[in-house]
Each structure stands twice: as C-alpha cells, then as structure tokens.
Amino acid sequence: MLYVVTVLIWGSSWIATHYQAASIAPEVSIVWRYGFATPLMFAITVYRGERLRYRLVDHGYFVALGLCIFSINYMLFYHAAQHVSSGLLSIEFTLAAVGNVLLGALVFGTRIEGRAVLGGLIGIVGVAAMFYPQIKGLRLDGGALLGFVLGLVATSCFCIGNMVSLSAKRRNLPVFATLSWAMLYGTVIVALVGVAKGEAFVMDWSPIYLGSLVYLVLLASVVGFGTYFTLLNRIGAARAGYSTVLYPVVALAASTWLEDYRWTPVAVAGLACVLCGVILVLRPPKP
C-alpha cells in the first residue's frame, strides 16, 4: 500500500508542478510549497509522539537530507525543465533505481542483487520507449546539454538523500521527525538562494496555482514523502528506488486523459518492459 500510494501521488504531481513553474520563479514556488508543508509535518510528528529535540550531530543529518532532497534536487530539476523536455528528465530520474543500488553497496556494503539492477535497467529502457516521441532527434548541445547535466546532478542528489535517510534510520532517528527538520532546513536554504538571486517572494492568487499548491503541500509533500521514506526504511533503497521508474507511467496515464497522449506500439512495449522490471525488483527473494 505504501508503494501504491507513493507512486500514484508522485506520479501525478507533475501536473501540479507544471502549473507551479508557469508564473513564479522556481525558488519562490519551492519555498511556498515547503513553507506550508513543514508545519504540517511537525504537527504529524507531535501527534505520533516523536520527539523534536535532537543532538547537534543529528541535525547534521537533517541538514544533509534537506540539502539533497528538499533544496538542490528540486531547484536543479526546475531549472533543467527550462532547457529539456519532461520526457528526458523523467528518464534521467529513473536512473535513481540503479543509483540507489550502487550507492547502497558503496556506502553500506549492501549486496548488489543482480535482478534489482536488471529490473531497473529494463524499466529505464521502458520509460525511454514511452517518451520516445519527445526525445527523438534531441541534440545535447548548448542549453539542452546544460539541462541534461542539471537533471543528472539532481537525480544524484536524490540518491544521496536516500543514503542519508538510511543513515538516519541506523541512528534510530524517527521518519517524520527527520522529515520535519529536513524540510525546515531545505526551505531555509532555498529561501536564501532566492534572496541571493533577488527573487520577489510574491504569491500567484489564481485558482489554478493555489489548487496545485494545495495538492503539492498536502499530498505530494506531506503524504508522499511520509510514505516514500517509510517505504525506504522498510524495504531498502534498491526496491524503493524502483518507484521512480513507475512515476512516468502514472504521469503518461494522466496525460492520456488530460492531454490526449497517444499510445504507440513502441510506448506499449515500453510499458511492458516497466512491468517486467516491477516483477523482477519487487518479487520476494528465494530462501
């Protein structure tokens, strides 16, 4: 259930994110999103009975998680979207399925499961097939190359953030308290970047912007991150990371309904690859 909720929420959040980036600077939209989500996350933490006071060394983990997940990751993806298509960014983000496996082995000495890597690669190929019309004929030069690099760095930050979260778990730091402090630090970092760039912290009062903001605050931020990091701590980075391959599938399903996305034979074959990858990655290991 955690897996399904995470995939459905984050897979459909691309629509709301698109509306957020249309009228206001990325840093400002990110600050509004997590500025409203952070108090809610702290309220959930208190309700769950998790403590809020931690040692200075623990706050170092919170800052690192906020830096990787809630600030650099989002800022880079927002700016990358100004140079390359959402299809290419989706493919880049699916690399987290393999990146989590490799970083887990490097940082924690976790055994690399061949089927997890194979499933991740099959899924990435499948997503590439589904977005083939967007990336066909793409030349990585000039702004496109910049966007491509920003997307790769953003994905790497997401994977590193996953390792930070697992390290926090090993220190017995509770999930929601960790997320609350990380959101707070991440919001402050993005706000400082916005101030340094001279951005005006204004609000777009249009119904579509406010509606998308509510969705991103309540579902994509509070519920989405809560379910994903709970999932991460329960089944590990390798299997949780494969959810990034499934987000584009949900996004394209929504696009079929909202934007008349046409499923070609290549796209259908890509979906079949993604589903095969799901079976490989999530199937319980043999004794």
N, C-alpha and C positions, 0 to 999 in steps of 0.2 A: 504493500500500500504506500509506503514511503517513496518507493521508486516511481510508482504511477503518478502520485501527486506532484513530485518534483518535476518529472518530465512534462506533464500537462501544463503546469504553471509556467515553468521557464520556457517551454517550447512555444507557448502562446504570447509570452511577454514581448516578443519582437514587435508586435503591432503597437503596443503602448510606448515602447522605446522609440519607435519611428515618429510618433506624434510628439514625444518629448524633445527630440532633436530638431524639430522643424522650425521652432520660433525663438528658442533661447539657447545661449551658449551652453555647451555640454557640462562644463564645471558647475554652472548655476543649477541646471536640472538635476545633476547628481546630488548637490547639496540639499535641494528641496526634497528629493526622494529619501535620502537617508537622515536628513534632519527631522523628518516626521516619523520615519520608521524606528529610529533609535529609542525615543521614549517608550514606544510600544514594546520594543524588545526588552527594555529594562523592566517594564511593568510585568511582562510574562515571566521574566527571571524571578522577580519578587514573589509572584503568585506561585511559582513552582518551588519556592523555598530555597533557591540557590543563593548563596552569599554573594555580596557585592564587593567586599574588601579583600584585596589580594596584595601579596608582596610585590616589591618593585620588579623583581626578576620575572614574575608572572605578567606584569604589564608590558614587559618587553615582548612577550609572545602576542599579546593583544595588539600592540603597535605594529608588529610584523604582519599579522593577519590583516589588519586594517589597511596597511600599505599595499599588500599584494592583491587582496580581493576587492576591497571597497573603494580604492582610490586609483592606483596605477592601472589596474585591469580595466576599469570602466572608462577612464579618461582616454586610454590608448585606443580602445575599441570605438569609442565615439568619433575620435579624430580619424581613425583608419577608414571609417564608413564614408568619410568625405572624399576619399580617393579611389576606393574599390567597391565592387558590388557586395551586397549582403551575402550572395552565394559563396564568394571566395572567403569571406570572413567566417561563414558557417563551417566551411571545410577546414579552415585553419583551427577553429575552436574544437573540432572533433579530434584533433591531434592530442588533446588532453587525455583521451582514452589510452593512448600509448605512453604519453609523457608521465602520467601517474604511475604506470607500471615501472618504467625505467627509474624514475626518481625514488620510488619506494624501495627498489633494490639498492640504489646508490646510498640513500640516507639511512634506511633501517635494515638493510640486508635482507629484505623480503625476497623469497624465492620467486623468480620470474616464471609464471605459468605460461607455457607456450600457447595454449589455446586462448588465453586472455589477449596476448599480443596479436595472434592470428585473427581473433574475432574483432579486435579493434581495427586492424588494417582492412579487413573485409568491410567493416562498417564505414570506414573513411572512403573507400572506393565507391561504396553505395551512395553516400551523400554526394560525392563528386558527380556521379551519374545523374542524380536528381537535379543538380544545379548546372548540368552541362550547358544548357542554352545560355546561362548567364556568363559562364567563363570561357565559352568557345571563342577563339580568336583573341583572347586577352593577351596583351603585351605588357610585361612587367618592366616599364621604363618610366622615368620621371615620377609623377605623383602616384601612379599605380604601384611602383616599386616601394615607395615610402609607405603606402597603405598596407602593402603586404608585410613589410618588416614590422610595422606597428602591431599588426594582428598577431604575428608570431610572438613578439615580446609580451603582448597582453595574455596570450594563451600560456606562455611560460610562467607568468606571474600567477595565473590561476592555479597551475600545478604546484608551484612553490607554496602558495597559500594552503593547498591541501596537505602538504607535508607539515606545515606549521600547525595546522589544526590537529593532525595526528600526534604531533609532539606535545601539544597542549593536553590532549587526552591522556597521554602517558604520564603527565604530571597531575592527573586526576582533576583537571580544570573542567567544570561542567559546561555543556554545549551552549546553553542560552546566555549564561554569564559571559562566556568567551565572546560570543557573537555581539552582545550588547556593547562591551568595551571596544571591540574591534570596529564596530560600526561608528562609534563615537570618534575614535581616533581617525578612522578613514574619512569621516565627514569633515573634521577639522583640517586634515591635510588637503583635501580637495578645495575647501574654502580658502585656504591660504594661497593655493595655486591660482584660484580665481581672482583674488585680490591682487596678487603679483602681476597678473595679466591685465588688470584694470577692467575686469568684467563688472557689469552692473547687475546687482542681485535684485532683479525685478521678477514679478510673478505674471505669468500669462493667465488671465482670468477667463479665457474662452472655455466653454463646456468640454470640448474635446481634450484640451490639455489637462484640465482639472480631473476629468474622468480617467485619463490614462495615468495621472499621478496617483490617484486613489488606488488603482489596480496595482501599480508598481510598489506602492508603500505597503498595502495590506497583504497582497498575495505574493508578488514576486520577491519582496524583501523579507517580510516577517515570516510568512508561511514557507516560502520557497527555500530560504537559507536555513530555516529551522529544520525542515525535512531533509535537505541535502546533507547537512553536516551531521545530523543524527545518523543518516544512512552511511555516511563516510566512516563514522566511528564503529558502526556495527559490521559492515561487510568489507571494509578496506578500500583503499584508493583505486585499485585495479578495476573492481566491479562497479563501484560508484561512478568512476570516471567515464564508463561507457554510456552513462545517461547523456553526456554531451553529444553523442552520436545520434541520439533519439530526438533531441530538441529540433533539429531541422525538419524531421519528419512531421512533427506536430505543426511546425510553422507552415510547411507546404500544405498540410491538410486544411489549415485555416485559410491559407491563400487560395485554395481551390474554391472555398465558399465565398470569400470576400473579394478576391481579385481575379477570379476566373483563371486560376492556374491550370494549364492543360497537361495531363499526364501522358507523356510519350512512352513508347515501348522501352526506351533507354531508362527513363525515370522509374518505370515499374520494375525493371530489372535491378535498378539501384535499391529500391525499397526491399526487394527480396534479399539482396546482399545484407542490408542492415538487419533484417530479421534473422538471417542466418548467424550474423555476428552476435545478436542477443542470445541465441541458444547456446553458442559456444562460451560466451562470457559468464552468463548467469546460471548455467546448469551446475548443480551441486557436484563437487569433485568426487571421484570414485574413492572408496576407502583404500 
